[in-house]
Amino acid sequence: MVGGDVRESMPEDLVCEALRCALAVRQPAARLVVHSDQSSQYSATNFKALVARHQALQSMSRRGNCYDSAHAESFWSRFKTELLDGGSFRNVAEARLEISRYLAYYNAERRHSALGYLAPNHFETRFQTTSQLCAA
């Protein structure tokens, strides 16, 4: 998880801002895959145009098929379970703070079985190093 935004409601611009943040942080090559569900924010014209403008590909779950974006769905499930644990935030400021803390932990420390029990940042660094060695 590299980009996000937190607001009291979920207007279309919320997901656009989250994607712009991620694109600015990572500056990915063309053909980046953007996973989403079928909610109206992700199927809106502005979001689709932003994805296309950055030559990315949108991976949107087919109706009734939760396996299309299983990795993204798994993240949101863990996020809700580990961070909220059935509770809620008192206000948006608290939500922003706790979410940023959780994401820092999730990316830098939380080990993932699908990544050989490495944290995502460690896995990514190892992958990039190995890719550079193989290209030589």
trRosetta pair geometry for C-beta under 8 A, 3 or more apart (Angstrom, degrees):
i j d omega theta_ij theta_ji phi_ij phi_ji
1 4 6.6 19 171 -44 109 119
1 75 6.7 148 -56 -176 110 142
1 103 5.4 -100 90 -138 124 110
1 106 6.6 25 29 97 118 136
1 107 6.6 -118 51 -64 77 109
2 21 7.7 -174 126 119 72 87
2 22 4.5 100 92 -130 97 87
2 25 5.2 -158 167 83 111 141
2 26 5.7 44 142 -39 162 118
2 107 7.9 97 -81 -103 65 145
3 18 4.8 126 130 175 96 62
3 19 6.2 117 104 -102 149 16
3 20 7.3 164 -164 66 144 39
3 21 3.6 148 -145 87 102 94
3 22 2.7 -99 -11 -46 131 82
3 23 7.2 11 -60 -1 156 56
3 24 7.8 110 -101 37 122 84
3 25 6.3 -170 -71 15 91 126
4 18 4.9 7 -122 -131 29 106
4 21 6.7 -80 27 77 30 148
4 22 7.9 70 -32 -53 50 98
4 99 7.0 -127 122 146 151 130
4 103 7.1 -150 9 -74 145 159
5 14 5.4 -157 87 -160 123 71
5 15 8.0 -143 41 -77 116 23
5 17 4.5 45 -47 98 156 117
5 18 4.7 -120 5 -65 93 82
5 21 6.8 161 -51 -11 91 142
6 92 6.1 158 131 -164 105 87
6 95 5.2 -177 -178 115 144 112
6 96 4.8 -162 54 -83 142 77
6 99 6.0 154 -66 33 138 154
7 10 7.0 154 70 -83 106 42
7 11 7.4 -38 89 19 155 89
7 14 5.5 -117 21 -103 127 119
7 92 6.8 -2 -147 -134 27 133
8 92 5.6 -72 -64 -69 80 126
9 14 7.8 -148 103 -45 60 140
10 14 5.3 -95 -151 40 56 156
10 15 7.8 44 -174 -35 91 93
10 39 8.0 -25 134 152 137 146
10 41 6.2 -86 152 -50 99 146
11 14 5.5 125 60 -16 61 97
11 41 7.3 124 139 -106 27 111
12 15 6.8 -63 -170 36 43 98
12 16 6.5 38 143 -16 73 113
12 40 7.3 -77 -84 123 93 87
12 41 4.9 -180 -114 -130 53 73
12 44 4.5 -37 -133 46 128 174
12 46 5.9 98 146 51 127 123
12 47 6.5 -127 -171 -34 94 105
13 16 5.1 -59 -146 43 44 117
13 17 5.9 47 156 -24 75 103
13 46 7.4 -22 -86 107 62 152
14 17 6.0 -56 -151 34 25 108
14 18 6.6 25 152 -18 61 106
14 41 6.6 -39 59 -146 96 147
15 18 5.4 -48 -145 36 37 115
15 19 6.4 37 155 -18 66 104
15 36 7.6 60 -162 -121 141 133
15 41 4.5 122 2 147 134 120
15 42 6.0 -98 155 -75 168 69
15 47 5.7 6 99 -107 116 131
16 19 5.9 -57 -150 38 30 108
16 20 6.3 32 152 -20 65 106
16 46 5.7 -34 -80 129 142 111
16 47 5.5 -125 -75 -91 85 73
16 50 5.5 151 -137 -26 90 161
17 20 5.6 -50 -143 36 33 113
17 21 6.4 38 154 -23 64 104
18 21 5.7 -53 -152 32 30 115
18 22 6.6 27 152 -15 63 106
19 22 5.7 -54 -148 38 34 110
19 23 6.2 34 154 -19 67 107
19 34 6.7 15 -121 -133 119 139
19 47 7.2 119 3 -145 150 84
19 50 5.8 111 97 128 140 135
19 51 7.3 -69 -169 -74 156 73
20 23 5.7 -57 -146 39 30 112
20 24 6.3 31 155 -20 65 107
20 50 7.1 -78 -64 -160 84 136
21 24 5.9 -57 -149 36 27 110
21 25 6.4 24 156 -17 64 109
22 25 5.8 -57 -146 37 30 110
22 26 6.1 -7 169 12 67 115
23 26 6.7 -73 -134 54 22 87
23 27 6.9 69 172 -87 59 37
23 28 6.8 -87 -128 19 65 92
23 54 5.8 -95 -124 -118 140 157
24 27 7.2 11 -158 -59 21 76
28 32 4.2 74 113 -76 147 129
28 54 7.7 66 65 164 95 119
28 56 7.5 65 85 -93 128 104
29 32 7.1 146 71 -51 52 85
30 54 7.8 -176 -112 151 61 58
30 55 3.7 -33 -134 115 97 134
30 56 7.5 -140 -156 -70 50 44
31 55 6.6 -32 -38 138 49 94
31 56 7.1 107 -154 -127 6 39
31 57 6.0 12 -153 -14 55 111
32 54 6.9 -25 36 128 124 112
32 55 7.8 97 18 95 83 68
32 56 4.2 -39 67 -119 91 98
32 57 7.1 -178 83 25 42 71
33 56 7.1 170 -84 -174 14 89
33 57 5.2 -27 -105 72 63 99
33 58 7.9 131 -160 -112 57 13
33 59 5.2 25 -176 -18 103 121
34 51 5.6 -116 31 -120 149 114
34 56 5.2 55 -19 149 111 134
34 57 7.0 175 20 83 76 43
34 58 5.1 -33 70 -108 101 62
34 59 6.7 172 77 21 43 76
35 59 4.8 -27 -101 73 63 110
35 69 4.4 137 -165 -144 108 115
35 71 6.8 -129 -82 73 172 94
35 72 3.8 -167 125 -46 136 141
36 39 7.5 -105 168 36 103 86
36 42 3.9 171 154 -138 147 151
36 58 6.4 -30 25 -164 114 98
36 59 7.2 140 23 77 63 58
36 60 5.4 -22 75 -103 88 78
36 61 7.7 -122 102 2 47 81
36 69 6.9 -129 51 -104 18 166
36 72 7.2 -96 -74 156 22 167
37 42 6.5 139 66 25 51 152
37 60 7.0 70 177 -154 13 76
37 61 5.3 -15 -128 27 60 119
37 69 6.8 -132 -77 54 60 147
37 72 7.8 -157 -46 112 77 129
37 73 7.7 90 -74 -82 105 93
38 42 6.9 -125 -137 72 17 118
38 43 6.2 23 -165 -41 63 126
38 60 5.8 92 -83 175 69 112
38 61 6.1 -97 -29 69 91 85
38 63 6.3 0 -19 -80 167 74
39 42 5.5 83 63 14 74 100
39 43 7.3 -171 93 4 34 95
40 43 6.0 -70 -139 50 34 98
40 44 6.1 59 157 -54 68 95
41 44 5.8 -36 -154 -3 27 121
41 47 6.4 95 155 -43 61 150
42 47 5.7 -119 -138 123 33 159
42 58 7.4 151 176 -161 101 129
42 60 6.4 156 133 -110 127 114
43 47 7.4 33 27 64 9 126
43 48 7.1 19 -163 -49 34 115
43 60 7.2 79 -78 -133 89 157
44 47 4.9 84 65 12 87 104
44 48 6.9 -164 90 -5 42 91
45 48 5.9 -62 -145 41 27 108
45 49 6.1 28 158 -21 66 110
46 49 5.7 -55 -145 37 29 112
46 50 6.4 32 155 -22 63 105
47 50 5.7 -53 -150 33 32 112
47 51 6.5 34 152 -18 65 104
48 51 5.7 -52 -150 35 33 114
48 52 6.3 30 153 -16 65 108
48 58 6.9 -61 -119 -24 72 155
49 52 5.7 -56 -145 41 32 110
49 53 6.1 39 154 -27 66 106
50 53 5.6 -49 -143 31 29 115
50 54 6.8 9 161 -2 61 108
51 54 6.5 -76 -158 46 26 96
51 56 4.7 -97 -164 71 74 107
51 57 7.6 96 172 -108 114 2
51 58 5.0 11 -174 -55 164 106
52 55 7.3 29 -175 -81 38 32
52 56 7.5 -96 -67 47 20 71
59 68 6.7 -172 168 154 92 96
59 69 5.7 140 123 -89 104 98
60 68 7.3 8 112 125 31 140
60 69 7.3 -30 -146 -41 19 131
61 65 5.9 -168 -176 83 87 75
61 66 6.4 4 -150 -119 142 33
61 68 4.1 155 -120 60 60 120
61 69 4.7 -89 -59 12 94 106
61 73 7.6 61 -68 -52 141 122
62 65 4.2 24 68 37 96 124
62 68 5.5 131 7 -44 77 148
65 68 5.2 74 113 -24 106 104
66 69 7.8 -79 -174 55 48 71
66 70 6.9 83 136 -93 73 73
66 73 5.8 80 -177 -100 95 174
67 70 5.0 -3 -148 -58 51 113
69 72 4.3 -27 162 39 106 117
69 73 5.7 114 103 -24 82 94
70 73 5.6 -58 -141 42 32 111
70 74 6.0 38 157 -26 67 106
71 74 5.6 -51 -147 33 29 114
71 75 6.7 34 152 -22 61 100
71 114 7.8 -161 -117 124 102 170
72 75 5.7 -49 -154 29 34 113
72 76 6.7 28 153 -14 65 104
73 76 5.9 -55 -149 38 34 108
73 77 6.3 37 152 -22 66 106
74 77 5.6 -54 -148 35 31 114
74 78 6.4 28 156 -15 66 106
75 78 6.0 -61 -151 40 29 106
75 79 6.0 34 153 -26 67 110
76 79 5.3 -49 -141 34 32 119
76 80 6.3 31 160 -17 65 105
77 80 6.2 -58 -151 37 26 106
77 81 6.3 18 155 -13 63 113
78 81 5.7 -63 -144 43 30 108
78 82 5.6 10 168 -5 70 117
78 106 8.0 126 116 -125 122 121
79 82 6.6 -62 -132 45 17 96
79 83 5.6 -11 178 8 59 122
79 102 7.1 102 -143 140 79 140
79 106 7.6 -7 -95 -88 83 154
80 83 6.8 -60 -118 49 15 93
80 84 5.2 -27 -165 27 56 124
81 84 7.3 -28 -75 52 7 84
81 85 6.8 53 178 -85 43 54
82 85 7.2 -4 -168 -56 13 86
82 102 7.1 140 108 -149 106 121
83 98 6.6 125 -167 146 108 108
83 99 7.0 45 -160 -100 154 60
83 102 4.7 -8 -97 -104 118 159
84 87 5.5 -160 -178 57 69 65
84 88 6.8 17 -148 -84 108 40
89 92 7.6 98 114 -86 135 20
89 94 4.6 173 -169 96 105 107
89 95 4.0 179 54 -69 176 84
89 98 6.5 -161 -101 31 117 138
90 94 5.0 65 46 16 88 156
91 94 5.2 98 55 11 70 101
91 95 7.1 -127 104 -6 38 92
92 95 5.4 -54 -147 37 35 116
92 96 6.3 39 155 -22 68 101
93 96 5.8 -50 -150 32 30 112
93 97 6.6 27 154 -15 63 107
94 97 5.8 -58 -149 39 32 111
94 98 6.1 22 160 -11 68 111
95 98 6.2 -62 -141 43 26 103
95 99 5.9 23 162 -18 65 114
96 99 6.0 -61 -142 40 22 108
96 100 6.2 20 161 -17 62 109
97 100 6.1 -59 -148 36 25 106
97 101 6.5 24 155 -16 62 108
98 101 5.6 -53 -148 37 33 113
98 102 6.2 33 154 -20 66 106
99 102 5.6 -54 -145 37 32 111
99 103 6.2 30 157 -18 66 107
100 103 5.9 -53 -143 38 30 109
100 104 6.4 35 155 -22 63 104
101 104 5.8 -55 -151 33 29 112
101 105 6.5 26 152 -13 64 107
102 105 5.7 -59 -153 41 33 111
102 106 5.9 34 152 -24 69 109
103 106 5.3 -48 -136 37 34 115
103 107 6.1 24 166 -11 67 108
104 107 6.5 -61 -144 42 22 101
104 108 5.9 -13 170 12 61 121
105 108 6.6 -77 -131 52 18 89
105 109 5.1 -49 -160 45 62 116
105 110 5.9 69 141 -34 79 100
106 109 7.7 -16 -46 53 7 73
106 110 4.8 -22 -131 21 43 135
106 120 7.2 19 138 11 73 125
107 110 7.7 37 -6 33 17 96
107 119 6.7 76 150 166 31 104
107 120 5.0 -67 -141 64 59 117
107 121 5.1 72 156 -38 84 102
108 119 5.6 16 155 155 19 151
108 120 8.0 -49 -52 56 26 81
108 121 5.1 2 -100 17 55 140
108 122 8.0 93 -154 -28 45 87
109 119 5.4 -5 -66 -98 1 144
110 119 5.8 106 59 -119 43 90
110 120 7.8 15 70 -4 86 90
111 115 7.6 -144 -170 69 60 105
111 117 4.7 14 177 -169 124 64
111 118 6.3 -20 -135 -91 81 1
111 119 5.9 -66 -85 -63 51 63
112 115 4.2 58 77 20 107 107
112 117 7.1 -166 68 -108 35 26
112 118 6.9 -33 44 67 81 50
112 119 7.3 103 -1 -119 90 29
112 120 6.7 49 -1 -58 136 76
112 123 7.5 -46 50 -30 115 147
113 116 8.0 60 -173 -61 33 9
113 117 6.2 13 -104 -71 45 71
115 118 4.7 -97 127 56 107 85
115 119 7.7 -61 95 92 146 5
115 120 6.6 -150 -67 -90 170 52
115 123 4.2 -65 -172 -83 126 153
116 123 7.1 142 44 -107 97 107
118 122 4.5 -128 -179 92 108 114
118 123 4.3 139 96 -62 126 87
118 126 7.0 -62 -163 12 170 140
119 122 4.7 84 57 11 82 107
119 123 6.9 -153 87 -8 38 89
120 123 5.6 -57 -142 38 30 113
120 124 6.1 30 160 -21 66 107
121 124 5.8 -55 -147 36 29 111
121 125 6.4 30 155 -18 64 105
122 125 5.8 -53 -147 36 31 110
122 126 6.3 29 155 -16 64 108
123 126 5.8 -59 -149 40 29 110
123 127 6.1 30 154 -22 66 109
124 127 5.6 -53 -145 36 30 113
124 128 6.3 28 157 -17 65 106
125 128 5.9 -56 -147 37 28 108
125 129 6.3 28 156 -18 64 108
126 129 5.8 -56 -146 38 29 111
126 130 6.2 27 157 -16 65 109
127 130 5.9 -59 -147 40 27 109
127 131 6.2 30 154 -22 64 109
128 131 5.6 -53 -144 35 30 114
128 132 6.4 30 156 -19 64 104
129 132 5.9 -56 -151 35 29 109
129 133 6.5 27 153 -17 64 106
130 133 5.7 -55 -148 37 33 111
130 134 6.3 31 155 -18 67 108
131 134 5.8 -57 -146 38 29 110
131 135 6.4 30 155 -24 64 108
132 135 5.8 -54 -146 32 31 112
132 136 7.0 40 154 -32 61 101
133 136 6.0 -50 -159 17 33 116
